[in-house]
Amino acid sequence: MSKAKKYYWLKLQKDFFKRHDIRIIESMPNGKDYILFYLKLLCESTSHEGFLRFSETIPYNEEMLSTITNTNIDIVRSAVKIFSELHMIDILDDGTYYMNEVQKMLGFETEWARKKREYREKQNLVKDENKTTQRQCLEKEDNVRQELEIEIEKELDIEKEIKKDKEDTYVQSDTITHEQPIITITLNDKSEYPIYQKMIDDYKELYPAVDIIQELKKMKGWCNSNPTKRKTKRGILRFINSWLARKQDESSTYKPMINVNEFQSKEISLVTEKPSDEEFARLRQEIEERIGG
């Protein structure tokens, strides 16, 4: 009867490269080569439970280790000395190398055990798929109902958007669309939205305190500088109107320095022209008296 085939593996801890001894070795000149050589020795020793020996009568020497691991002989000599000093390997009296960590890192299974494990995994997978199918059937009715409700809500939202767009959309006549635009603003799809003279005239009438051309240039620059915030074809007119309305409000803001209603009782009137020195002195005296009283 043939010997059962075994599969071996090393259970390497996730913090292996954070260990103090590994970090110390890795920081040395050629340290990464030492670590790679150490991992190769671990793999080579798995089928012998950590022992490294060419045969029962012949132990490995450094030249042989260099050959089987494809490692430079100088690296091998330095690494073996370092590993021995750090008690990562032991060199026995008969010349055998023993990897101290292998016993706690080693895992294996036979060919029969592997096939049995794979069979059980397949059986468990079939059971899970059956459970999933049953659960999906139970949930299907609820999902259909929820999908219908979502579709209805989407249609209502679309109708609202269409209605809102119709209210916000600037209606351009055929004669306008044949004109050359005065300026364009880049949209989110990288197309250019045209602004025609008639639109500018309308904006001037709506926002008389605003320099329309200058603000449109600012909008164009803002969109070019903020490509992720560019507007859609539907939303660009709303964006323009909001911008111009804000500028109109800023330009029309006025806060008087004197409360007119308060001083009317004192028969003090506000003047739009610069007062004379006498008038200024009289006003100042009346204000001081009022404050002092």
Residue pairs with C-beta under 8 A, 6 or more apart in sequence:
4 110
4 111
4 112
5 110
5 111
6 47
6 108
6 109
6 110
6 111
7 108
7 109
7 110
7 111
7 114
8 46
8 47
8 106
8 107
8 108
9 46
9 106
9 107
9 108
10 42
10 43
10 46
10 102
10 105
10 106
10 107
11 105
11 106
11 107
12 105
16 22
17 23
17 26
17 35
21 86
21 88
22 35
24 86
25 31
25 34
25 35
25 38
25 82
25 86
26 32
26 34
26 35
28 34
28 82
30 75
30 78
33 71
33 72
33 75
33 79
34 75
34 78
34 79
34 82
34 83
36 71
37 69
37 71
37 75
37 76
37 79
38 79
38 83
38 88
40 69
40 71
41 52
41 65
41 69
41 89
41 97
41 99
42 99
42 101
42 102
42 105
44 52
44 68
44 69
45 51
45 52
45 97
45 99
45 102
46 102
46 106
46 108
49 102
49 103
49 106
50 98
50 99
50 100
50 101
50 102
50 103
50 106
51 96
51 97
51 98
51 99
52 60
52 65
52 96
52 97
52 98
52 99
53 59
53 60
53 95
53 96
53 97
54 60
54 64
59 94
59 95
59 96
59 97
60 68
60 95
60 97
61 95
62 73
62 76
62 77
62 80
63 73
65 71
65 76
65 80
65 97
66 72
66 73
66 75
66 76
69 76
71 79
80 89
80 91
80 97
83 89
84 90
84 91
87 100
88 99
88 100
88 101
89 97
89 98
89 99
89 100
90 97
90 98
90 100
91 97
91 98
92 98
109 117
161 234
165 234
168 234
168 237
168 238
169 234
169 237
170 199
170 237
172 196
172 199
176 196
176 198
176 199
179 196
179 197
181 194
181 195
181 196
182 195
182 196
182 197
182 200
182 213
182 216
183 195
183 213
183 216
183 217
183 220
184 192
184 193
184 194
184 195
184 220
185 192
185 193
185 195
185 216
185 219
185 220
185 223
185 231
185 236
185 240
186 192
186 193
186 220
186 223
186 224
186 227
186 230
187 193
187 223
187 230
187 231
187 232
187 233
187 236
188 230
188 231
188 232
189 232
189 233
191 233
193 233
193 236
195 216
195 240
200 212
200 213
200 216
203 210
203 212
203 240
203 244
204 210
204 212
206 244
207 244
207 245
207 247
207 248
208 248
209 247
209 248
209 251
209 252
210 244
210 247
210 248
210 251
212 244
215 243
215 244
215 247
216 240
219 239
219 240
219 243
223 229
223 230
223 231
231 238
231 239
256 270
258 270
260 270
263 270
266 286
266 290
268 283
268 286
271 279
275 283
